[in-house]
Structures are given as structure tokens and as C-alpha cells.
């Protein structure tokens, strides 16, 4: 029996892109919740479901924008800080995904991988609704003040990614290596 991947799934996987610039319109909250519902069906070893999706409101976003501007100011000066502040202030919606911390290193790796799978499910679900995502793990997400702002105890949870959401202003073109370049067939 020949089985084929559904063309709509293949198209979704091939066309999804990281979006860097967004239209100002905020995606509907209901669609974001639907995407979280689909994200939670990601594979996760031992069914730990280690993810938590933090939907950020305007006050939290403003605090993160300012924190990042201060980090940028210290590293690159006032012009770069102002540019970052402006760029980040134009992102319509934000979600942070965190992962349970585990004492066991193998379980920690498995849980982190599961969270990455959940983010992919989330991103694909949103893409199917015309909503783009940028998954970032920049310096600000590793700052202790960032964790305080989002109410996360670093002894209990780690940040897997900060996700920017919105309708794409621009969809970049991309290419990938061929299947032959990334596949090894073993006897």
C-alpha cells in the first residue's frame, strides 16, 4: 500500500517561515488559545507535558522591551537601544514558553526537546491561520530580571523561547539542503 503525506500538511511545512516584521493588527486571542491547544499534543517522553505558555499582556511586554533596551544600551549605545525599543514595541503579540526543570539530565533534555516540538506545533497551527511567529532566545531571555518580569522561578523552570506573533508584513524566501545532503542510509 502506498501512503502519501497530505498535500496541505506538506505545503504548511514547506511554506512556514520565521517572520521578522508584522502588521500592527493583533491576532485574535481565541486563535492563540487554539494554537496552544494543538501545541500540547506534541510528543513528550514519559508524558511529562513540561511546557507552559505565558501569554504576555501590555505591561509585561513594555517591561521586557525596556529591559532589552537597557541591555542593548550597555552593549551598543543609545541609538541601538532606541532602534530595539522601537522594533520590539511594534510586535503585536508575545508568548514565552518555559520548561520544567529536572534534576535528571536526560529527562531535562527530553523535556526541552518536547517543548521545542510544542513550539513547532504552535507555530504551524498559527501559520495555518495566516499568523507568523518569530522564535527568539536572545540575551534578554537569559536575564534574571526577564524571569522575574514573567513570574518564573529559575529553580523550577527555564525559558525555551520568546515567541513574537502577528500577521506577516513580509514573508522571506528560503531554501534548504537537498534530502540527499542530509540523509545517511545505513545497511
Secondary structure as UniProt FT lines:
FT   HELIX           7..15
FT   HELIX           29..39
FT   TURN            40..41
FT   HELIX           45..47
FT   STRAND          51..55
FT   HELIX           58..76
FT   HELIX           78..89
FT   STRAND          93..100
FT   HELIX           105..128
FT   TURN            129..130
FT   STRAND          131..136
FT   HELIX           139..142
FT   HELIX           144..149
FT   TURN            150..151
FT   TURN            154..156
FT   STRAND          157..168
FT   HELIX           179..182
//
